[in-house]
Amino acid sequence: MAKRSKARQRALEILFESEQRGIDPQQVLTTRVEKAELIVNEYVRTLISGVTEHREEIDELLSTYARGWTVERMPRVDLMALRIGAWELLHNEDIPDSVAVSEAVTLARRLSTEESPGFVNGVLGRLQKLKPTL
């Protein structure tokens, strides 16, 4: 698995834990690094801070373009994959749009339900098409 793919998965795990425990993602990351003495890829930090900084905007877009789904109803793993993918798609010019979508779909395939990859692909695909107007 490539370094950035591993970073995306680690970021998803941290964002998921943060939401489940109701604490700041940076605090989860800091605790993990201190307790496990982990060396964290800098891209994990970039993803977490990017998603955290733009979360309100991202969630609004996801609610708008996830037909028939609200953010509250989405499976949490899918939501974290969508947040990471949306942030990369809309705010990280170093990542090609197709890679952002593909990597989020891969996260959903690896960590969520059988239906999740199609759902994640559909929502991010809509955002990708609308990106110039967003």
N, C-alpha and C positions, 0 to 999 in steps of 0.2 A: 504494500500500500504506500502510495506517495506521501511525502511529508505534509503537504497541504490537506490531503484527504484525511490523514490521521488527525491533523489540527482541527478540521471541521467536526470530526466525530468527538474529539475531546471537548470542543466548545459546546456541541449539542448536549453532551452529558452534563456539563457544568450549568448550562442554561436550564436544563430540565431539573436538575437538583435544586437550583436556585428557586425556581417556581414552585416546586413541591414543598420546599421548606419555608418559603416566604421570606427569603433573605436575598441580599444583593449578590449578583453574580460575581462581582469582584471579590467579595468576602469568601464565597465558595472556592474560588480559584486560589486565593491566598491561603486558606485553610488546607486545601489539598497539597499545595506546594510545601507548606511548612510541615504538615504531619507525615506526608509520604516522601518528603525530600525529593519531589519530582523536578525534573528540568522540563520546563514548558516551552514549546515552540512559540516564538514571538507571534506567529499568525493566530494562535489560540487567543492571545491577549487582544489582538487587533479585531478579531471576530466578536469577542465578547463586548469590548467597548463600543464597536460599531453598532451591533444589534441593540445594546442597551441605550445608546445615545439616540437612535432612530426608531426605537420600539413603537412609540405612539403612532408615528407616520406609517410604519410597516404594518402594524395591526389594522389600521384604518384601511389601507389598501387591500390587505388580505380579506377583511370583512366585506369590502366592496366587490371584490372579484372572485371570491370563492362562492360560487352560485349555490344558494341553499344552505350555507354554513356560516355560523358566526364564529368568531375567535374562541368564544367560551365553549362551544360544542366540539371544536376540533380535537382529535386525539393529540395529547401533549407532545408526543415524539414528532408527529407530523407538523405540528405548529412550530417546534424548534427548528426542524429542517426547513420549513417555509421561511421563517425569520432569517435564518442564515443565508438561504438562497436569495431572498429578496434584498437583503443588505448587499450581498455581493453583486447582484444584478444592477441595483440602483445607485450604489455608493462606492463601489470599488472598481475603478477603471482599469486596474491591472489584471482583472479576471474577465476573460471573454464571456459574453452573455450565455452562450451555449454551454460553457463549462460550469457556470454558476447553477444553471438549471440541472444539468446532468449530475453534478455532485450532490445536489439536494435530493434528487430522485434516488441516487445510490444510497444515501443515508436512510431514506425512508424504506428502501428495499431491504437494507441490512438490519434495520432496527425496529421496524413497525409491521403493520399488517400486510396481507396480500394485496389489498386495494389501495394502500397508501402511495405506492409509486405513481400510479395513474392520477391520483388526486393531486399530489405535489406537482407533477408535471403539468397538469391542466391549469392550476392556479398560476404557477410561475410562467407558463407559456403565455397566458393572457397578459401578465405584467410585462413580459418581454415584448410582446406586440405593441402594447400601449406605452412603452417606456418613453418614446419621443414626446408624448403628450402629457406625461405625468410631471 
